[in-house]
Every structure is written in C-alpha cells, then in structure tokens.
Amino acid sequence: MRTTIRLDDELYRDVKAQAALEGRTVGEVIEDALRLRQRRRQIDASFEPLPVYGGSGVMPGVDLGDMAALRDLMDADASVDAPR
C-alpha cells in the first residue's frame, strides 16, 4: 500500500542514511521499525500486570544503590531494623 506521511527532517535524514548503509530503501527501514513497534506492543500486552501492594517504599536500612550491602542484608538472618 502506498501512503504519505510527514517526518521530521532530521529523522528522515537519519533513516535515509541508514537505508543507504544497509542497501535498502527508506520504506523498508520504516516498515521494519513499524513491525518492531507492533511486535513490542503485542509482547507487552501478553504480560499480566504484577500485583501492587500498598506501602511507603523500601524498608528502613535498605539502600537499593548499594548492591553489596543489599546482598549482605538479604543473606543475613538479622532483621532489617537491627543496628549494624
């Protein structure tokens, strides 16, 4: 099917350059991008949403930015609220 679409000038230049590098047409590159987008939407729709429980964030003493401390905390038998 033929259609007319409007593209941002910079986006078109990037797609045209990519197509030239790959030895393909601009239309083929755009079709692939649209197929990828559709496939991603189908995959996203197939996942069931995870349950969400009330709360106010992470437990006291948990620093998600410190992976070593988080691992130690998960491996420890002590309570999260226990002093270190």
JOKAZI-V359004 format. One record per run of one state. SS is the DSSP state (~ for helix, > for strand, _ for the rest). FROM is the first residue (numbers start at 1). LEN is the number of residues. If there is no record, write none. Layout:
# JOKAZI-V359004
ss=SS from=FROM len=LEN
ss=SS from=FROM len=LEN
This chain:
# JOKAZI-V359004
ss=_ from=1 len=8
ss=~ from=9 len=14
ss=_ from=23 len=3
ss=~ from=26 len=21
ss=_ from=47 len=20
ss=~ from=67 len=9
ss=_ from=76 len=9
